[in-house]
Amino acid sequence: MVIRFIIVLLISLLMPLCCLSQSRLSFSPDTTSGFPGDSLEISVTIIGVEDLFAFAADLLYPSEFLTIHSLNEANLLDEDGDIQTSFLYEEIEPGRILIALTRLDQARGGVNVDGQAALIHVICSPTTAGRFDMHLEEVGVMNSDLDELPVDVHSGQIVGYGPPQLSALPDTILMINTSITLNLSPFINDPDTPIEQLHWDLTGYQHVTASIDEIGMLRITAPSHECEDMLIVEVEDPQEFQDIDTLQVRVDAESSIQEYNTSTNADFSIYPNPSNGSVTCFVPPETTQMQIYTLTGQLLITRTLQPTAHSQSISISSPGFKTGSYFLILRQHNNVIHLKFTILN
């Protein structure tokens, strides 16, 4: 651990803390973004310091989500090659890199930094979608007398873009002339985008009145008659990644919430998915009706089924199938279940 020994030796030579200047260490930009695998640059910067002679710190990052490709001196201390410097770094454990940068000619003094200037350039890549912090610990900023300078330290953030995932929206039942508000935020997973930056869209309903706001609050108002609607919810992030899911709304004259149970997609299956135009659906027992909708809510197929005590296999093909995604809706006496499938022509 030669580098660690050098740093310890430097610290041992420090005079008592002085307050010649107040500096700020940070990352620039404070947030940098890209897709997993992209090479991104973020710099360790300093601002407002006089007689800057040496800098040392541990760079910490989540190594399971970020890959560091290189660290390079930004030529601040060598003043464009006029002063000889030493720049050393070593990964002392996963996710922790020891960095040491110093001038070698103490008689020439340090460099004065008024505005923000880069010390170290870091090239890294996110390995997955998400927001990941990069920060500094064990920081030492010294002048040419080897006095430690007071410093404020701020972290940076690396963002890996990824698509939103919308799933398991709750089917619901209403009495006539009533309203309900559902919070859809628990059903969205987008590790790189805050929910307030997502764009929501709602289509497909014909009988109920429905709206969705910018944070995923869905309000549904039932009409004065019994009906059923399938709401299609679409979410899009700033990188134009999208996902779609549906929820079934049933309006009854009398409450039957105790009888109404939402099934999961595991209750039935469709094969192959994706398909080249023909699919086979494995239908659970007691299914009375099968419907296929486009993502815009257009009904393509309705088929009445004879309820059975056992699962049954049904083949489906239609000249109306074009390349794209569709929703398969199965109805039972007190149940509505759905699954999304894709056609590739």
C-alpha contacts under 8 A as a table, 3 or more apart, distances in Angstrom:
res1	aa1	res2	aa2	distance
1	M	4	R	5.34
1	M	5	F	6.34
2	V	5	F	5.12
2	V	6	I	6.34
3	I	6	I	5.11
3	I	7	I	6.35
3	I	88	L	7.18
3	I	89	Y	7.53
3	I	90	E	7.57
3	I	98	L	7.79
3	I	100	A	7.49
4	R	7	I	5.16
4	R	8	V	6.18
4	R	98	L	7.73
5	F	8	V	5.13
5	F	9	L	6.10
6	I	9	L	5.08
6	I	10	L	6.21
7	I	10	L	5.07
7	I	11	I	6.19
7	I	56	A	7.35
7	I	100	A	7.47
8	V	11	I	5.14
8	V	12	S	6.13
9	L	12	S	5.10
9	L	13	L	6.56
10	L	13	L	5.32
10	L	14	L	6.73
10	L	146	L	7.58
11	I	14	L	5.25
13	L	146	L	7.01
14	L	146	L	5.44
14	L	147	D	5.33
14	L	148	E	6.66
15	M	146	L	6.90
15	M	147	D	5.30
15	M	148	E	7.54
16	P	147	D	6.98
16	P	148	E	7.85
17	L	147	D	6.38
17	L	148	E	5.79
17	L	149	L	6.97
17	L	150	P	7.80
18	C	147	D	6.77
18	C	148	E	6.95
18	C	149	L	6.56
18	C	150	P	7.68
19	C	22	Q	6.99
19	C	149	L	6.62
19	C	150	P	6.63
20	L	50	E	7.70
20	L	149	L	7.21
21	S	48	G	7.38
21	S	49	V	5.77
21	S	50	E	6.50
21	S	149	L	6.78
21	S	150	P	7.10
22	Q	48	G	6.58
22	Q	49	V	6.33
22	Q	149	L	6.96
22	Q	150	P	5.47
22	Q	151	V	5.91
22	Q	152	D	7.83
23	S	46	I	6.79
23	S	47	I	5.69
23	S	48	G	4.98
23	S	49	V	5.11
23	S	149	L	7.44
23	S	150	P	6.42
23	S	151	V	4.71
23	S	152	D	6.34
24	R	46	I	5.53
24	R	47	I	5.38
24	R	48	G	6.86
24	R	151	V	5.31
24	R	152	D	4.62
24	R	153	V	6.01
24	R	154	H	7.74
25	L	44	V	7.04
25	L	45	T	5.68
25	L	46	I	4.63
25	L	47	I	6.84
25	L	151	V	6.71
25	L	152	D	5.97
25	L	153	V	4.79
25	L	154	H	6.15
26	S	30	D	7.39
26	S	44	V	5.88
26	S	45	T	5.38
26	S	46	I	6.51
26	S	153	V	5.94
26	S	154	H	4.67
26	S	155	S	6.06
26	S	156	G	7.05
27	F	30	D	5.05
27	F	42	I	6.52
27	F	43	S	5.42
27	F	44	V	4.74
27	F	45	T	5.74
27	F	154	H	7.10
27	F	155	S	6.36
27	F	156	G	5.15
28	S	31	T	7.39
28	S	42	I	5.76
28	S	43	S	5.19
28	S	44	V	6.57
28	S	45	T	6.53
28	S	156	G	7.48
29	P	32	T	6.08
29	P	42	I	6.23
29	P	43	S	7.25
29	P	156	G	7.54
30	D	42	I	7.96
30	D	155	S	7.32
30	D	156	G	4.65
30	D	157	Q	6.12
31	T	156	G	5.88
31	T	157	Q	4.66
31	T	158	I	5.78
31	T	159	V	7.16
32	T	40	L	7.08
32	T	41	E	7.57
32	T	42	I	6.89
32	T	157	Q	6.56
32	T	158	I	5.22
32	T	159	V	6.20
33	S	40	L	7.36
33	S	158	I	5.88
33	S	159	V	4.51
33	S	160	G	5.98
33	S	161	Y	7.10
34	G	38	D	5.91
34	G	39	S	7.93
34	G	40	L	7.02
34	G	126	P	7.73
34	G	159	V	6.41
34	G	160	G	5.35
34	G	161	Y	5.81
35	F	38	D	5.52
35	F	126	P	7.24
35	F	129	A	7.44
35	F	160	G	5.15
35	F	161	Y	4.77
35	F	162	G	7.12
36	P	125	S	6.59
36	P	126	P	4.89
36	P	127	T	4.90
36	P	128	T	5.18
36	P	129	A	6.43
36	P	160	G	5.49
36	P	161	Y	6.71
37	G	125	S	5.39
37	G	126	P	5.97
37	G	127	T	5.84
38	D	125	S	5.46
38	D	126	P	7.12
39	S	123	I	6.35
39	S	124	C	5.59
39	S	125	S	4.98
40	L	123	I	5.57
40	L	124	C	5.31
40	L	125	S	5.88
41	E	121	H	6.82
41	E	122	V	5.61
41	E	123	I	4.63
41	E	124	C	6.45
42	I	121	H	6.16
42	I	122	V	5.33
42	I	123	I	6.65
42	I	124	C	7.96
43	S	118	A	6.06
43	S	119	L	7.16
43	S	120	I	5.56
43	S	121	H	4.44
43	S	122	V	5.74
44	V	118	A	5.80
44	V	119	L	5.57
44	V	120	I	5.08
44	V	121	H	6.48
44	V	122	V	7.72
45	T	116	Q	6.43
45	T	117	A	5.34
45	T	118	A	4.14
45	T	119	L	5.39
45	T	120	I	7.15
46	I	49	V	7.68
46	I	113	V	7.70
46	I	116	Q	5.62
46	I	117	A	5.54
46	I	118	A	6.38
46	I	119	L	6.91
47	I	113	V	6.15
47	I	114	D	6.13
47	I	115	G	5.41
47	I	116	Q	4.35
47	I	117	A	6.34
48	G	113	V	5.57
48	G	114	D	4.76
48	G	115	G	6.26
48	G	116	Q	7.33
49	V	52	L	6.45
49	V	112	N	6.06
49	V	113	V	5.20
49	V	114	D	6.56
50	E	110	G	7.56
50	E	111	V	6.55
50	E	112	N	4.31
50	E	113	V	6.04
50	E	114	D	7.85
50	E	143	N	7.59
51	D	109	G	6.48
51	D	110	G	4.07
51	D	111	V	4.80
51	D	112	N	5.13
51	D	113	V	7.98
51	D	143	N	5.15
51	D	144	S	6.35
52	L	77	L	7.72
52	L	110	G	4.61
52	L	111	V	4.97
52	L	112	N	6.19
52	L	113	V	7.52
52	L	141	V	7.34
52	L	142	M	6.17
52	L	143	N	4.82
52	L	144	S	6.89
53	F	77	L	7.17
53	F	102	T	5.91
53	F	103	R	5.77
53	F	106	Q	7.90
53	F	109	G	6.82
53	F	110	G	4.37
53	F	111	V	6.66
53	F	141	V	7.79
53	F	142	M	5.71
53	F	143	N	4.68
53	F	144	S	5.08
53	F	146	L	7.83
54	A	100	A	7.70
54	A	101	L	5.68
54	A	102	T	4.07
54	A	103	R	6.37
54	A	140	G	7.86
54	A	141	V	5.91
54	A	142	M	5.10
54	A	143	N	6.61
54	A	144	S	7.76
55	F	100	A	5.98
55	F	101	L	5.19
55	F	102	T	6.23
55	F	139	V	7.61
55	F	140	G	5.66
55	F	141	V	4.67
55	F	142	M	6.40
56	A	98	L	7.61
56	A	99	I	5.49
56	A	100	A	4.38
56	A	101	L	6.20
56	A	138	E	7.69
56	A	139	V	5.76
56	A	140	G	5.06
56	A	141	V	6.66
57	A	98	L	6.07
57	A	99	I	5.43
57	A	100	A	6.79
57	A	136	L	6.15
57	A	137	E	5.83
57	A	138	E	5.23
57	A	139	V	4.30
57	A	140	G	6.24
58	D	96	R	6.25
58	D	97	I	5.46
58	D	98	L	4.48
58	D	99	I	6.03
58	D	136	L	5.54
58	D	137	E	5.07
58	D	138	E	5.87
58	D	139	V	6.96
59	L	95	G	7.90
59	L	96	R	5.57
59	L	97	I	5.02
59	L	98	L	6.31
59	L	99	I	7.13
59	L	134	M	7.24
59	L	135	H	6.01
59	L	136	L	4.84
59	L	137	E	6.66
60	L	95	G	5.50
60	L	96	R	4.65
60	L	97	I	6.62
60	L	134	M	5.74
60	L	135	H	5.38
60	L	136	L	6.01
60	L	137	E	7.35
61	Y	66	L	7.09
61	Y	95	G	4.97
61	Y	96	R	6.65
61	Y	132	F	7.60
61	Y	133	D	6.35
61	Y	134	M	4.77
61	Y	135	H	6.81
62	P	65	F	5.64
62	P	66	L	5.93
62	P	95	G	5.47
62	P	132	F	6.94
62	P	133	D	7.41
62	P	134	M	7.67
63	S	66	L	5.05
63	S	67	T	6.23
63	S	94	P	6.11
63	S	95	G	4.68
64	E	67	T	7.87
64	E	127	T	7.86
65	F	126	P	5.84
65	F	127	T	5.19
65	F	128	T	6.13
65	F	132	F	7.52
66	L	124	C	6.75
66	L	125	S	5.67
66	L	126	P	4.53
66	L	127	T	5.68
66	L	132	F	7.81
67	T	124	C	5.42
67	T	125	S	5.22
67	T	126	P	6.39
67	T	127	T	6.97
68	I	71	L	7.87
68	I	122	V	7.30
68	I	123	I	6.12
68	I	124	C	4.35
68	I	125	S	6.69
69	H	122	V	7.72
69	H	123	I	5.44
69	H	124	C	5.33
69	H	125	S	7.60
70	S	122	V	5.97
70	S	123	I	5.25
70	S	124	C	7.20
71	L	120	I	6.68
71	L	121	H	5.66
71	L	122	V	4.72
71	L	123	I	6.50
72	N	120	I	5.66
72	N	121	H	5.14
72	N	122	V	6.68
73	E	76	L	7.82
73	E	87	F	6.71
73	E	101	L	7.92
73	E	119	L	6.26
73	E	120	I	4.84
73	E	121	H	6.37
74	A	118	A	5.86
74	A	119	L	5.11
74	A	120	I	5.18
74	A	121	H	6.17
75	N	78	D	5.36
75	N	79	E	6.31
75	N	80	D	6.09
75	N	81	G	7.49
75	N	119	L	7.22
76	L	79	E	5.69
76	L	80	D	7.42
76	L	117	A	7.26
76	L	118	A	6.79
76	L	119	L	6.03
77	L	83	I	7.24
77	L	85	T	6.96
77	L	102	T	7.31
77	L	103	R	6.40
77	L	110	G	7.48
77	L	111	V	6.48
77	L	119	L	7.92
78	D	81	G	5.15
78	D	82	D	5.78
78	D	83	I	4.36
78	D	84	Q	5.84
78	D	85	T	5.97
78	D	103	R	7.09
79	E	82	D	5.54
79	E	83	I	6.24
80	D	83	I	7.79
81	G	84	Q	6.92
83	I	103	R	7.05
83	I	104	L	7.74
83	I	105	D	7.33
84	Q	103	R	6.18
84	Q	104	L	5.84
84	Q	105	D	7.08
85	T	101	L	7.24
85	T	102	T	5.63
85	T	103	R	4.32
85	T	104	L	5.34
86	S	100	A	7.77
86	S	101	L	5.69
86	S	102	T	5.42
86	S	103	R	6.35
86	S	104	L	6.78
87	F	99	I	7.64
87	F	100	A	5.81
87	F	101	L	4.51
87	F	102	T	6.74
88	L	99	I	5.93
88	L	100	A	5.21
88	L	101	L	6.49
89	Y	97	I	6.60
89	Y	98	L	5.32
89	Y	99	I	4.40
89	Y	100	A	6.24
90	E	97	I	5.48
90	E	98	L	5.24
90	E	99	I	6.83
91	E	94	P	6.94
91	E	95	G	7.72
91	E	96	R	5.89
91	E	97	I	4.17
91	E	98	L	6.18
92	I	96	R	6.05
92	I	97	I	5.85
92	I	98	L	6.64
93	E	96	R	5.40
93	E	97	I	7.23
103	R	106	Q	6.94
103	R	110	G	7.54
105	D	108	R	5.67
105	D	109	G	7.31
106	Q	109	G	5.39
106	Q	110	G	7.70
106	Q	144	S	5.90
107	A	144	S	7.90
109	G	143	N	7.77
109	G	144	S	5.10
110	G	143	N	6.29
110	G	144	S	5.52
113	V	116	Q	7.27
113	V	117	A	7.09
118	A	121	H	7.27
126	P	129	A	7.21
126	P	158	I	7.25
126	P	159	V	7.25
126	P	160	G	5.48
127	T	160	G	7.54
128	T	160	G	6.07
128	T	161	Y	7.86
128	T	162	G	7.73
129	A	159	V	7.16
129	A	160	G	4.27
129	A	161	Y	5.09
129	A	162	G	4.89
129	A	191	P	6.31
129	A	192	D	6.16
130	G	159	V	5.74
130	G	160	G	5.11
130	G	161	Y	6.75
130	G	162	G	7.42
130	G	190	D	7.90
130	G	191	P	4.54
130	G	192	D	4.36
131	R	157	Q	6.68
131	R	158	I	5.86
131	R	159	V	4.56
131	R	160	G	6.46
131	R	191	P	6.81
131	R	192	D	5.51
132	F	157	Q	5.54
132	F	158	I	5.18
132	F	159	V	6.33
133	D	155	S	6.85
133	D	156	G	5.85
133	D	157	Q	4.51
133	D	158	I	6.37
134	M	155	S	5.83
134	M	156	G	5.14
134	M	157	Q	5.76
134	M	158	I	7.36
135	H	154	H	7.06
135	H	155	S	4.44
135	H	156	G	6.22
136	L	139	V	6.70
136	L	153	V	7.21
136	L	154	H	7.87
136	L	155	S	6.98
140	G	148	E	6.56
140	G	149	L	7.72
141	V	148	E	5.61
141	V	149	L	5.49
141	V	150	P	7.53
141	V	151	V	7.31
142	M	145	D	7.69
142	M	146	L	5.31
142	M	147	D	5.37
142	M	148	E	4.41
142	M	149	L	5.55
143	N	146	L	5.22
143	N	147	D	5.58
143	N	148	E	6.65
143	N	149	L	6.97
144	S	147	D	7.35
159	V	192	D	6.20
160	G	192	D	6.38
161	Y	192	D	5.86
161	Y	239	Q	7.74
162	G	190	D	7.12
162	G	191	P	7.41
162	G	192	D	6.65
162	G	241	F	7.61
163	P	190	D	6.56
163	P	237	D	7.36
163	P	241	F	5.06
163	P	242	Q	6.55
163	P	243	D	7.64
164	P	188	I	6.80
164	P	189	N	5.71
164	P	190	D	4.44
164	P	191	P	7.85
164	P	235	V	7.33
164	P	236	E	7.16
164	P	237	D	6.90
164	P	241	F	6.76
164	P	242	Q	6.43
164	P	243	D	6.27
165	Q	188	I	5.63
165	Q	189	N	5.04
165	Q	190	D	6.32
165	Q	243	D	6.04
166	L	169	L	7.69
166	L	187	F	5.80
166	L	188	I	4.60
166	L	189	N	6.50
166	L	235	V	7.54
166	L	243	D	6.07
166	L	244	I	6.43
166	L	245	D	6.22
167	S	187	F	5.75
167	S	188	I	6.79
167	S	245	D	6.13
168	A	187	F	6.51
168	A	245	D	7.75
168	A	264	T	7.79
169	L	184	L	7.29
169	L	187	F	6.32
169	L	245	D	6.96
169	L	246	T	6.55
169	L	247	L	5.61
170	P	247	L	6.00
170	P	248	Q	7.81
170	P	262	T	7.57
171	D	247	L	4.85
171	D	248	Q	4.69
171	D	249	V	6.01
171	D	262	T	6.36
172	T	247	L	7.60
172	T	248	Q	6.38
172	T	249	V	5.13
172	T	250	R	6.51
173	I	249	V	5.64
173	I	250	R	4.65
173	I	251	V	5.77
173	I	252	D	7.32
173	I	256	S	7.89
173	I	257	I	6.58
173	I	260	Y	7.82
174	L	178	T	6.59
174	L	179	S	7.35
174	L	180	I	7.76
174	L	222	A	6.64
174	L	249	V	7.51
174	L	250	R	6.21
174	L	251	V	4.78
174	L	252	D	6.23
174	L	255	S	7.23
175	M	178	T	5.84
175	M	222	A	7.05
175	M	251	V	5.45
175	M	252	D	4.95
175	M	253	A	5.61
175	M	254	E	6.04
175	M	255	S	5.86
176	I	222	A	5.39
176	I	223	P	5.72
176	I	224	S	5.05
176	I	225	H	5.97
176	I	226	E	6.66
176	I	251	V	5.90
176	I	252	D	6.01
176	I	253	A	5.60
176	I	254	E	7.94
177	N	221	T	6.96
177	N	222	A	5.09
177	N	223	P	5.28
177	N	224	S	5.22
178	T	221	T	5.89
178	T	222	A	5.46
178	T	223	P	7.79
179	S	219	R	7.15
179	S	220	I	5.53
179	S	221	T	4.23
179	S	222	A	6.11
180	I	219	R	5.78
180	I	220	I	5.41
180	I	221	T	6.62
181	T	217	M	6.68
181	T	218	L	5.48
181	T	219	R	4.33
181	T	220	I	6.37
182	L	217	M	5.80
182	L	218	L	5.00
182	L	219	R	6.36
183	N	186	P	7.17
183	N	216	G	6.13
183	N	217	M	4.68
183	N	218	L	6.23
184	L	187	F	5.48
184	L	188	I	7.01
184	L	216	G	5.17
184	L	217	M	6.05
184	L	218	L	6.90
185	S	188	I	5.43
185	S	195	I	7.34
185	S	215	I	7.19
185	S	216	G	5.68
185	S	217	M	7.65
186	P	189	N	7.82
190	D	193	T	5.71
190	D	194	P	7.52
190	D	195	I	7.89
191	P	194	P	7.82
193	T	197	Q	6.49
193	T	198	L	7.19
193	T	237	D	6.98
194	P	197	Q	5.57
194	P	198	L	7.12
195	I	198	L	5.35
195	I	215	I	6.13
195	I	216	G	7.95
196	E	214	E	6.37
196	E	215	I	5.40
197	Q	237	D	6.87
197	Q	238	P	7.08
198	L	214	E	7.27
198	L	215	I	7.64
198	L	235	V	6.65
198	L	236	E	5.75
198	L	237	D	4.81
198	L	238	P	6.86
199	H	214	E	6.50
199	H	235	V	5.61
199	H	236	E	5.10
199	H	237	D	6.30
200	W	212	I	6.98
200	W	213	D	7.21
200	W	214	E	6.43
200	W	216	G	6.77
200	W	233	V	7.23
200	W	234	E	5.79
200	W	235	V	4.62
200	W	236	E	6.58
201	D	212	I	7.16
201	D	233	V	5.90
201	D	234	E	5.04
201	D	235	V	6.36
202	L	210	A	7.94
202	L	211	S	6.90
202	L	212	I	6.79
202	L	231	L	6.90
202	L	232	I	5.75
202	L	233	V	4.84
202	L	234	E	6.35
203	T	231	L	6.10
203	T	232	I	5.18
203	T	233	V	6.72
203	T	296	T	6.73
203	T	297	G	7.24
204	G	229	D	7.66
204	G	230	M	6.14
204	G	231	L	5.12
204	G	232	I	5.46
204	G	296	T	6.01
204	G	297	G	4.46
204	G	298	Q	7.87
205	Y	208	V	6.41
205	Y	209	T	7.55
205	Y	210	A	7.54
205	Y	229	D	5.49
205	Y	230	M	5.89
205	Y	231	L	5.28
205	Y	232	I	7.70
205	Y	297	G	7.66
206	Q	209	T	7.90
206	Q	229	D	6.55
207	H	222	A	7.76
207	H	223	P	6.88
207	H	227	C	6.85
207	H	228	E	7.41
207	H	229	D	6.54
208	V	220	I	6.75
208	V	221	T	5.81
208	V	222	A	5.03
208	V	223	P	5.85
208	V	229	D	7.02
209	T	220	I	5.75
209	T	221	T	5.05
209	T	222	A	6.62
209	T	223	P	7.64
210	A	218	L	7.14
210	A	219	R	5.55
210	A	220	I	4.46
210	A	221	T	6.31
211	S	218	L	5.83
211	S	219	R	5.46
211	S	220	I	6.83
212	I	216	G	5.99
212	I	217	M	5.45
212	I	218	L	4.38
212	I	219	R	6.32
213	D	216	G	5.54
213	D	217	M	5.47
213	D	218	L	6.81
214	E	217	M	7.48
222	A	251	V	6.39
223	P	226	E	7.60
223	P	251	V	7.87
225	H	251	V	7.37
225	H	252	D	7.57
225	H	253	A	7.08
226	E	250	R	7.63
226	E	251	V	4.94
226	E	252	D	4.96
226	E	253	A	6.07
227	C	250	R	6.00
227	C	251	V	5.14
227	C	252	D	7.11
228	E	248	Q	7.36
228	E	249	V	5.65
228	E	250	R	4.43
228	E	251	V	6.12
229	D	248	Q	5.99
229	D	249	V	5.17
229	D	250	R	6.52
230	M	246	T	6.60
230	M	247	L	5.86
230	M	248	Q	4.56
230	M	249	V	6.11
230	M	297	G	7.64
231	L	246	T	5.50
231	L	247	L	5.38
231	L	248	Q	6.27
231	L	249	V	7.35
232	I	244	I	6.98
232	I	245	D	6.03
232	I	246	T	4.54
232	I	247	L	6.79
232	I	295	L	7.11
232	I	296	T	7.51
232	I	297	G	7.32
233	V	244	I	5.65
233	V	245	D	5.50
233	V	246	T	5.86
233	V	247	L	7.92
234	E	242	Q	6.98
234	E	243	D	5.82
234	E	244	I	4.46
234	E	245	D	6.73
235	V	242	Q	5.62
235	V	243	D	5.61
235	V	244	I	6.54
236	E	239	Q	7.94
236	E	240	E	5.70
236	E	241	F	5.51
236	E	242	Q	4.40
236	E	243	D	6.78
237	D	240	E	5.30
237	D	241	F	5.53
237	D	242	Q	6.72
238	P	241	F	7.43
248	Q	336	V	7.15
252	D	255	S	6.34
252	D	256	S	7.53
256	S	259	E	5.36
256	S	260	Y	6.39
257	I	260	Y	5.07
257	I	261	N	7.95
258	Q	261	N	7.75
259	E	334	N	6.23
260	Y	334	N	5.22
260	Y	335	N	5.96
261	N	334	N	6.95
261	N	335	N	5.81
262	T	335	N	6.20
262	T	336	V	6.61
262	T	337	I	6.79
263	S	266	A	7.98
263	S	267	D	6.59
263	S	335	N	7.24
263	S	336	V	7.19
263	S	337	I	5.62
264	T	267	D	5.81
264	T	337	I	6.88
265	N	268	F	6.10
265	N	269	S	7.25
265	N	337	I	7.16
265	N	338	H	6.67
265	N	339	L	6.09
266	A	269	S	6.97
267	D	284	P	6.65
268	F	281	C	7.65
268	F	282	F	5.75
268	F	283	V	5.74
268	F	284	P	5.98
269	S	281	C	5.98
269	S	282	F	5.43
269	S	283	V	7.37
269	S	339	L	7.76
270	I	273	N	6.56
270	I	279	V	6.65
270	I	280	T	5.67
270	I	281	C	4.41
270	I	282	F	6.22
270	I	341	F	7.55
271	Y	274	P	7.79
271	Y	275	S	7.54
271	Y	279	V	5.59
271	Y	280	T	5.22
271	Y	281	C	6.44
272	P	275	S	5.24
272	P	279	V	5.97
272	P	280	T	7.12
273	N	279	V	7.68
273	N	341	F	5.84
273	N	342	T	6.10
273	N	343	I	7.67
274	P	341	F	6.33
274	P	342	T	4.67
274	P	343	I	5.60
274	P	344	L	6.58
275	S	278	S	6.35
275	S	279	V	6.43
275	S	342	T	6.35
275	S	343	I	4.94
275	S	344	L	5.87
276	N	343	I	5.62
276	N	344	L	4.94
276	N	345	N	5.16
277	G	317	S	6.19
277	G	318	S	7.27
277	G	321	F	6.42
277	G	322	K	7.89
277	G	343	I	5.83
277	G	344	L	7.03
277	G	345	N	6.59
278	S	315	S	7.25
278	S	316	I	5.73
278	S	317	S	4.52
278	S	318	S	7.47
279	V	315	S	5.86
279	V	316	I	5.30
279	V	317	S	6.55
280	T	313	S	6.66
280	T	314	I	5.55
280	T	315	S	4.35
280	T	316	I	6.04
281	C	313	S	5.72
281	C	314	I	5.15
281	C	315	S	6.27
281	C	316	I	7.44
282	F	311	S	6.67
282	F	312	Q	5.74
282	F	313	S	4.58
282	F	314	I	6.46
283	V	287	T	6.92
283	V	311	S	5.39
283	V	312	Q	5.22
283	V	313	S	6.12
283	V	314	I	7.29
283	V	330	L	7.92
284	P	287	T	6.31
284	P	310	H	6.83
284	P	311	S	4.45
284	P	312	Q	6.73
285	P	307	P	6.67
285	P	308	T	5.43
285	P	309	A	5.17
285	P	310	H	4.78
285	P	311	S	4.84
285	P	312	Q	7.41
286	E	306	Q	7.97
286	E	307	P	4.39
286	E	308	T	5.30
286	E	309	A	6.27
286	E	310	H	7.75
286	E	332	Q	5.97
286	E	333	H	7.47
287	T	290	M	7.83
287	T	305	L	6.62
287	T	306	Q	7.39
287	T	307	P	5.31
287	T	308	T	7.36
287	T	330	L	6.62
287	T	331	R	5.77
287	T	332	Q	4.62
287	T	333	H	7.61
288	T	304	T	5.96
288	T	305	L	4.74
288	T	306	Q	6.02
288	T	307	P	5.50
288	T	330	L	7.62
288	T	331	R	5.82
288	T	332	Q	5.41
288	T	333	H	7.31
289	Q	302	T	7.24
289	Q	303	R	5.74
289	Q	304	T	4.52
289	Q	305	L	5.30
289	Q	330	L	5.81
289	Q	331	R	5.15
289	Q	332	Q	7.10
290	M	301	I	7.81
290	M	302	T	5.81
290	M	303	R	5.17
290	M	304	T	6.47
290	M	305	L	7.24
290	M	328	L	7.23
290	M	329	I	5.73
290	M	330	L	4.66
290	M	331	R	6.46
291	Q	299	L	7.29
291	Q	300	L	7.47
291	Q	301	I	5.33
291	Q	302	T	4.49
291	Q	303	R	6.40
291	Q	328	L	5.88
291	Q	329	I	5.02
291	Q	330	L	6.51
292	I	299	L	6.08
292	I	300	L	5.56
292	I	301	I	5.12
292	I	302	T	6.81
292	I	326	Y	6.82
292	I	327	F	5.61
292	I	328	L	4.66
292	I	329	I	6.14
293	Y	296	T	7.76
293	Y	297	G	5.63
293	Y	298	Q	5.34
293	Y	299	L	4.53
293	Y	300	L	5.65
293	Y	301	I	7.35
293	Y	326	Y	5.80
293	Y	327	F	5.17
293	Y	328	L	6.65
293	Y	329	I	7.86
294	T	297	G	5.31
294	T	298	Q	5.19
294	T	299	L	6.66
294	T	300	L	7.22
294	T	325	S	6.97
294	T	326	Y	4.83
294	T	327	F	6.36
295	L	298	Q	7.40
295	L	325	S	6.65
295	L	326	Y	5.82
295	L	327	F	6.96
299	L	302	T	7.62
300	L	320	G	7.24
308	T	311	S	7.18
308	T	312	Q	7.85
317	S	321	F	7.78
318	S	321	F	5.62
319	P	322	K	7.91
321	F	343	I	7.01
322	K	343	I	6.59
322	K	344	L	7.47
322	K	345	N	6.62
323	T	342	T	7.44
323	T	343	I	5.00
323	T	344	L	4.83
323	T	345	N	5.41
324	G	342	T	5.62
324	G	343	I	5.39
324	G	344	L	6.77
325	S	340	K	6.80
325	S	341	F	5.61
325	S	342	T	4.24
325	S	343	I	6.23
326	Y	340	K	5.62
326	Y	341	F	5.41
326	Y	342	T	6.17
326	Y	343	I	7.87
327	F	338	H	6.69
327	F	339	L	5.70
327	F	340	K	4.53
327	F	341	F	6.38
328	L	338	H	5.48
328	L	339	L	5.25
328	L	340	K	6.22
328	L	341	F	7.45
329	I	336	V	7.06
329	I	337	I	5.89
329	I	338	H	4.48
329	I	339	L	6.77
330	L	336	V	5.87
330	L	337	I	5.33
330	L	338	H	6.17
331	R	334	N	7.93
331	R	335	N	5.93
331	R	336	V	4.64
331	R	337	I	6.53
332	Q	335	N	4.88
332	Q	336	V	6.19
